[in-house]
Amino acid sequence: MKNDEVAKKFVDGDYDNYVDLKGSNLFIRGDAIYSYGTHFPIALRLKNNVFLINCQNYSRTTTVHKNYILNRVSSDKENKIIMIDTKKLKEAINDGITDYKEMILNKIDEEEITTNYSRDELVKELNRNITQLKGGKTQ
């Protein structure tokens, strides 16, 4: 898939949150879109047509990726853009991941969902996945 097509799908919300959607060097993971790797998030898609967009630039190509997003988002008057720096954008993305972990654990505690993991194994697995999503290395 071409990078501009990935950007269009991101802005339109036309993707599965649980499957990475990739272009040649632009990809969606969860509700965030990244350029080259998780070290540089471009934007986070929130509910109600709100987009947190990175106000910083990383490279010429990443600026092109960001412009794909900005052009698509700004073309729809219902979309709301909040420009935010890389650090705060990463925090917003990571808080969402942490909230997801807590939601899963709460649903298991309330027996709304079942798993073949013990609670301790599940916590380890979720933490491993969170580390990967944050761009860290796992053992």
BAMIMAR-250237 format. One record per residue (C-alpha): x, y, z; residue in three letters. Coordinates in steps of 0.1 Angstrom, whole numbers, padded with zeros to 4 digits, always signed. Layout:
// residues N
XYZALA
...
END
This chain:
// residues 139
+0000+0000+0000MET
+0013+0035-0008LYS
+0020+0059+0021ASN
-0007+0084+0009ASP
-0032+0056+0010GLU
-0022+0047+0046VAL
-0026+0083+0055ALA
-0061+0085+0040LYS
-0072+0053+0058LYS
-0058+0067+0091PHE
-0077+0100+0088VAL
-0109+0083+0076ASP
-0107+0058+0104GLY
-0108+0030+0078ASP
-0085+0005+0096TYR
-0085-0023+0122ASP
-0070-0011+0155ASN
-0055-0045+0162TYR
-0037-0050+0130VAL
-0008-0028+0118ASP
-0015-0012+0085LEU
+0017-0004+0066LYS
+0030+0016+0036GLY
+0066+0015+0026SER
+0077+0035+0057ASN
+0044+0049+0072LEU
+0023+0027+0094PHE
-0007+0027+0117ILE
-0006+0010+0150ARG
-0037+0013+0172GLY
-0050+0048+0168ASP
-0016+0063+0160ALA
+0003+0067+0128ILE
+0041+0066+0127TYR
+0069+0075+0102SER
+0096+0048+0100TYR
+0093+0036+0136GLY
+0076+0042+0169THR
+0103+0068+0178HIS
+0084+0094+0158PHE
+0046+0094+0160PRO
+0030+0117+0135ILE
-0006+0117+0149ALA
-0031+0102+0172LEU
-0067+0098+0162ARG
-0091+0104+0191LEU
-0129+0102+0192LYS
-0151+0129+0178ASN
-0128+0138+0149ASN
-0100+0151+0171VAL
-0065+0146+0159PHE
-0033+0152+0180LEU
-0007+0160+0154ILE
+0031+0163+0161ASN
+0042+0199+0157CYS
+0079+0189+0153GLN
+0097+0176+0123ASN
+0122+0148+0121TYR
+0133+0145+0085SER
+0123+0156+0050ARG
+0104+0124+0044THR
+0087+0125+0078THR
+0076+0160+0070THR
+0060+0147+0037VAL
+0043+0120+0058HIS
+0030+0146+0082LYS
+0017+0168+0054ASN
-0003+0138+0040TYR
-0021+0137+0074ILE
-0024+0175+0078LEU
-0039+0179+0043ASN
-0064+0151+0048ARG
-0074+0162+0083VAL
-0077+0199+0074SER
-0098+0192+0043SER
-0128+0182+0065ASP
-0142+0211+0085LYS
-0155+0187+0112GLU
-0120+0175+0121ASN
-0103+0193+0150LYS
-0065+0196+0150ILE
-0044+0199+0181ILE
-0007+0204+0175MET
+0014+0188+0202ILE
+0052+0181+0206ASP
+0067+0146+0202THR
+0071+0140+0239LYS
+0035+0149+0248LYS
+0022+0129+0218LEU
+0041+0098+0229LYS
+0027+0103+0264GLU
-0009+0105+0250ALA
-0003+0073+0230ILE
+0013+0055+0259ASN
-0015+0065+0283ASP
-0040+0050+0259GLY
-0020+0018+0258ILE
-0019+0017+0296THR
-0056+0024+0298ASP
-0062-0005+0274TYR
-0041-0028+0297LYS
-0062-0017+0327GLU
-0094-0023+0309MET
-0084-0059+0299ILE
-0074-0067+0335LEU
-0106-0052+0349ASN
-0127-0072+0324LYS
-0109-0104+0334ILE
-0114-0096+0371ASP
-0151-0091+0365GLU
-0152-0123+0344GLU
-0165-0105+0314GLU
-0138-0121+0293ILE
-0119-0153+0298THR
-0083-0162+0290THR
-0061-0192+0292ASN
-0034-0171+0309TYR
-0031-0168+0347SER
-0035-0132+0358ARG
+0003-0129+0364ASP
+0011-0143+0330GLU
-0014-0119+0314LEU
+0002-0089+0331VAL
+0036-0100+0319LYS
+0023-0105+0284GLU
+0005-0071+0284LEU
+0036-0054+0297ASN
+0057-0070+0270ARG
+0032-0058+0243ASN
+0032-0023+0258ILE
+0070-0022+0257THR
+0069-0033+0220GLN
+0042-0006+0212LEU
+0063+0020+0229LYS
+0093+0010+0207GLY
+0113-0008+0233GLY
+0129-0042+0232LYS
+0115-0073+0249THR
+0132-0105+0260GLN
END
